[in-house]
Amino acid sequence: MEALKFRLRVFLIVLVVVVVLGILGLMVIEDLSLADALYFTIVTVATVGYGDIHPATLAGKILAVVLIITGVGTFLGVVANATEIMLNRREKKARIEKLNMVASLFFSEIGNRLLTYFVESDPQAASLRKELVVTNDWSVADFLKVSRFLKNYKYNIDIEKVPQEELKTFFSGKVDLLLRILENPAMLERESFTETIRAVFHFRDELLLRNDISQLPESDKKHLAGDIKRAYRLLALQWLDYMRHLKDSYPYLFSLAMRTNPFDLNASPVVNTVGRSVAGT
């Protein structure tokens, strides 16, 4: 996309130079007015060529040939590049929308549940819960503020509180889904989301290879806690981005996401407040 934008800028600059030189040349050589010189130059460059104004001198004819050779090609280059950029933007928008659908599936099936497990194993989770009770009143500034908070949060984990057997059972039914998500071509549009899935996959592999966390040496507990911390951090940041997208684009999905917030101790899918009921309509 950047290469296309650069080429478009180059073509535009060349086109402007050609048009300006053509206008000035026709005014001097053919003694045309500014309006007639502009008109002749534009219809020539745009390949319209009505023929109502035409050069009368040899120098004017040579200038017209130069305009045709340089101007027409440059004009077509501008049109072609501008069209390609618009088509690429449309295609990218469609791919991003598909990625957001993948993210919605991931959080509803895997991400929210994992975050619940991680938060319950976090000794400092109270401060995190306080910041992440997302409401329908949140503005862009609120999301940015909490995003900065999440980037600086420690994500400490008490490894002894990690429900190993529950997580093993949970992961056993999600392997195919994780693989399908990773294989989705839309994942290429957002490296941060791809990295999150990889971190979750890696944590799953590490967890399944151990029998009893409580019997592990301290060095291995620290290693496993580090794997959880990485997945925990990436999941929290992606979840916040996902919530912002839902709020901006899908109020009814945002309503459900607020009511199933893994950071909110009072979260419930049951609509029991006026505000949340309105958000879901």
C-alpha positions as CSV (number, residue, x, y, z in Angstrom):
1,M,0.0,0.0,0.0
2,E,2.8,2.4,0.8
3,A,4.5,1.7,-2.5
4,L,1.2,2.4,-4.3
5,K,0.8,5.7,-2.4
6,F,4.4,6.7,-3.3
7,R,3.8,5.9,-7.0
8,L,0.6,7.9,-7.0
9,R,2.4,10.9,-5.5
10,V,5.1,10.7,-8.1
11,F,2.5,10.5,-10.9
12,L,0.6,13.4,-9.5
13,I,3.7,15.6,-9.3
14,V,4.7,14.7,-12.9
15,L,1.1,15.3,-14.1
16,V,1.0,18.8,-12.4
17,V,4.4,19.7,-13.9
18,V,3.3,18.6,-17.4
19,V,0.0,20.5,-17.2
20,V,1.6,23.7,-16.0
21,L,4.4,23.5,-18.6
22,G,1.8,22.7,-21.3
23,I,-0.4,25.7,-20.3
24,L,2.6,28.1,-20.3
25,G,3.9,26.7,-23.5
26,L,0.6,27.1,-25.3
27,M,0.1,30.6,-24.0
28,V,3.5,31.6,-25.4
29,I,3.7,29.6,-28.6
30,E,0.1,29.7,-29.7
31,D,-0.8,33.0,-28.0
32,L,-3.8,31.3,-26.3
33,S,-5.5,32.8,-23.2
34,L,-5.1,31.1,-19.9
35,A,-8.6,29.6,-20.1
36,D,-8.0,28.2,-23.6
37,A,-4.5,26.9,-22.8
38,L,-5.9,25.1,-19.7
39,Y,-8.8,23.7,-21.7
40,F,-6.6,22.4,-24.5
41,T,-4.1,20.9,-22.1
42,I,-6.7,19.1,-20.0
43,V,-8.7,17.6,-22.9
44,T,-5.4,16.5,-24.5
45,V,-4.0,14.9,-21.3
46,A,-7.4,13.3,-20.5
47,T,-7.6,11.8,-24.0
48,V,-10.8,13.6,-24.8
49,G,-9.6,15.7,-27.7
50,Y,-12.6,17.6,-28.9
51,G,-10.6,19.3,-31.7
52,D,-12.3,22.7,-31.3
53,I,-8.9,24.1,-30.3
54,H,-5.8,22.9,-32.1
55,P,-2.3,24.2,-32.5
56,A,-1.6,26.3,-35.6
57,T,2.2,26.5,-35.5
58,L,4.8,23.8,-35.8
59,A,6.1,24.5,-32.3
60,G,2.6,24.2,-31.0
61,K,2.1,20.9,-32.7
62,I,5.4,19.6,-31.3
63,L,4.3,20.7,-27.8
64,A,0.9,18.9,-28.4
65,V,2.8,15.7,-29.2
66,V,4.9,16.0,-26.1
67,L,1.7,16.6,-24.0
68,I,0.1,13.5,-25.5
69,I,3.2,11.3,-24.9
70,T,4.0,12.5,-21.4
71,G,0.6,13.8,-20.1
72,V,-1.6,10.9,-21.3
73,G,0.6,8.2,-19.8
74,T,1.0,10.2,-16.5
75,F,-2.8,10.8,-16.3
76,L,-3.5,7.1,-16.9
77,G,-0.9,6.3,-14.2
78,V,-2.7,8.5,-11.7
79,V,-6.1,6.9,-12.5
80,A,-4.7,3.4,-12.3
81,N,-2.9,3.9,-9.0
82,A,-5.8,5.7,-7.4
83,T,-8.2,2.9,-8.5
84,E,-5.8,0.3,-7.1
85,I,-5.5,2.1,-3.8
86,M,-9.3,2.3,-3.4
87,L,-9.7,-1.4,-4.3
88,N,-6.9,-2.4,-1.8
89,R,-8.6,-0.3,0.9
90,R,-11.9,-2.1,0.2
91,E,-10.2,-5.5,0.3
92,K,-8.3,-4.6,3.5
93,K,-11.5,-3.5,5.1
94,A,-13.1,-6.8,4.3
95,R,-10.1,-8.7,5.6
96,I,-10.2,-6.7,8.9
97,E,-13.9,-7.4,9.2
98,K,-13.2,-11.1,8.8
99,L,-10.4,-10.9,11.4
100,N,-12.8,-9.2,13.9
101,M,-15.2,-12.1,13.4
102,V,-12.4,-14.5,14.2
103,A,-11.6,-12.5,17.3
104,S,-15.2,-12.6,18.3
105,L,-15.2,-16.4,18.0
106,F,-11.9,-16.7,19.9
107,F,-13.0,-14.6,22.9
108,S,-16.4,-16.2,23.1
109,E,-15.0,-19.8,23.0
110,I,-11.5,-19.5,24.5
111,G,-10.3,-16.0,25.4
112,N,-12.8,-15.0,28.0
113,R,-12.6,-18.3,29.9
114,L,-8.8,-18.1,29.9
115,L,-8.8,-14.6,31.2
116,T,-11.1,-15.7,34.0
117,Y,-8.6,-18.4,35.0
118,F,-5.7,-16.0,34.8
119,V,-7.4,-13.2,36.8
120,E,-8.4,-15.6,39.5
121,S,-4.7,-16.6,39.8
122,D,-3.5,-13.0,39.9
123,P,-2.9,-11.7,43.5
124,Q,-3.2,-8.1,42.4
125,A,-6.3,-8.7,40.3
126,A,-8.4,-6.2,42.3
127,S,-6.8,-3.2,40.6
128,L,-7.2,-4.8,37.2
129,R,-10.9,-5.5,37.8
130,K,-11.4,-2.0,38.9
131,E,-10.0,-0.6,35.6
132,L,-11.7,-3.0,33.3
133,V,-15.4,-2.8,34.1
134,V,-16.2,-1.5,30.6
135,T,-19.5,0.4,30.3
136,N,-21.5,1.9,27.5
137,D,-20.3,5.4,28.6
138,W,-16.7,4.7,27.8
139,S,-15.1,7.2,25.3
140,V,-12.0,6.8,23.1
141,A,-10.0,8.5,25.8
142,D,-11.2,6.0,28.4
143,F,-10.0,3.1,26.2
144,L,-6.7,4.7,25.6
145,K,-6.2,5.4,29.3
146,V,-6.9,1.8,30.2
147,S,-4.7,0.6,27.3
148,R,-1.8,2.5,28.9
149,F,-2.6,0.9,32.2
150,L,-2.6,-2.6,30.8
151,K,0.7,-2.0,29.1
152,N,2.3,-1.1,32.5
153,Y,0.5,-3.7,34.6
154,K,2.7,-6.5,36.1
155,Y,0.4,-9.5,35.4
156,N,1.8,-11.5,38.4
157,I,0.6,-15.1,38.7
158,D,0.3,-17.3,41.8
159,I,1.2,-20.5,40.2
160,E,-0.3,-22.5,43.0
161,K,-3.8,-21.1,42.2
162,V,-3.7,-22.1,38.6
163,P,-6.5,-24.8,38.1
164,Q,-4.3,-27.2,36.2
165,E,-6.8,-30.0,35.7
166,E,-9.6,-27.6,34.7
167,L,-7.3,-26.0,32.2
168,K,-6.3,-29.3,30.7
169,T,-9.9,-30.4,30.3
170,F,-10.7,-27.0,28.8
171,F,-7.9,-27.1,26.3
172,S,-8.6,-30.6,25.2
173,G,-11.8,-29.5,23.5
174,K,-10.3,-26.4,21.9
175,V,-7.3,-27.7,19.9
176,D,-9.1,-27.8,16.6
177,L,-10.6,-24.4,17.0
178,L,-7.2,-22.9,17.9
179,L,-5.6,-24.5,14.8
180,R,-8.4,-23.2,12.5
181,I,-8.0,-19.7,13.9
182,L,-4.2,-19.9,13.3
183,E,-4.7,-21.1,9.7
184,N,-7.2,-18.3,8.9
185,P,-5.5,-16.0,6.3
186,A,-7.2,-13.0,8.0
187,M,-4.7,-13.5,10.9
188,L,-2.0,-11.9,8.7
189,E,-3.7,-8.5,9.1
190,R,-2.9,-8.2,12.8
191,E,0.4,-9.6,14.1
192,S,-0.5,-8.8,17.7
193,F,-3.5,-11.1,17.5
194,T,-1.5,-13.8,15.9
195,E,1.1,-13.5,18.6
196,T,-1.6,-13.8,21.2
197,I,-2.9,-17.1,19.7
198,R,0.7,-18.4,19.6
199,A,1.2,-17.5,23.3
200,V,-2.0,-19.3,24.3
201,F,-0.9,-22.3,22.2
202,H,2.5,-22.3,23.9
203,F,1.1,-22.1,27.3
204,R,-1.3,-25.0,26.5
205,D,1.7,-27.2,25.3
206,E,3.7,-26.4,28.5
207,L,0.7,-27.1,30.7
208,L,-0.2,-30.4,29.1
209,L,3.4,-31.7,29.5
210,R,3.3,-31.4,33.3
211,N,1.5,-33.7,35.7
212,D,1.2,-31.8,39.0
213,I,2.2,-28.1,39.2
214,S,2.5,-28.3,43.0
215,Q,5.3,-30.9,42.7
216,L,7.4,-28.9,40.2
217,P,10.7,-27.4,41.2
218,E,10.6,-23.6,41.8
219,S,12.6,-23.0,38.6
220,D,9.9,-24.8,36.5
221,K,7.1,-23.0,38.4
222,K,8.7,-19.7,37.5
223,H,9.1,-20.8,33.9
224,L,5.4,-21.8,33.6
225,A,4.3,-18.6,35.4
226,G,6.3,-16.7,32.7
227,D,4.4,-18.4,30.0
228,I,1.1,-17.6,31.7
229,K,2.2,-14.0,32.2
230,R,2.9,-13.6,28.4
231,A,-0.5,-15.0,27.4
232,Y,-2.3,-13.1,30.1
233,R,-0.8,-9.7,29.0
234,L,-1.5,-10.3,25.3
235,L,-5.0,-11.5,26.0
236,A,-5.9,-8.5,28.1
237,L,-4.7,-6.1,25.5
238,Q,-6.5,-7.9,22.7
239,W,-9.6,-8.1,24.7
240,L,-9.6,-4.3,25.3
241,D,-9.2,-3.7,21.5
242,Y,-12.0,-6.2,20.8
243,M,-14.3,-4.4,23.3
244,R,-13.6,-1.1,21.6
245,H,-14.4,-2.5,18.2
246,L,-17.7,-3.9,19.4
247,K,-18.6,-0.6,21.0
248,D,-17.9,1.3,17.8
249,S,-19.5,-1.2,15.4
250,Y,-21.8,-3.7,17.1
251,P,-23.8,-2.3,20.1
252,Y,-25.7,-5.5,20.6
253,L,-22.6,-7.6,20.7
254,F,-21.0,-5.0,23.0
255,S,-23.9,-5.4,25.4
256,L,-23.3,-9.1,25.7
257,A,-19.6,-8.6,26.0
258,M,-20.1,-6.2,28.9
259,R,-22.4,-8.7,30.6
260,T,-19.8,-11.5,30.2
261,N,-16.8,-9.4,31.1
262,P,-14.2,-11.8,32.6
263,F,-12.8,-9.0,34.8
264,D,-16.1,-8.0,36.3
265,L,-17.1,-9.9,39.4
266,N,-20.7,-8.8,39.0
267,A,-20.9,-9.8,35.3
268,S,-24.0,-11.8,34.3
269,P,-25.5,-12.5,30.9
270,V,-28.9,-11.7,32.3
271,V,-30.0,-8.2,31.4
272,N,-31.0,-6.7,34.7
273,T,-30.3,-2.9,34.3
274,V,-31.9,-0.3,32.1
275,G,-28.5,0.9,30.7
276,R,-27.5,-2.6,29.6
277,S,-30.8,-3.4,28.2
278,V,-30.7,-0.2,26.0
279,A,-27.2,-1.0,24.8
280,G,-28.3,-4.4,23.6
281,T,-31.2,-3.1,21.5
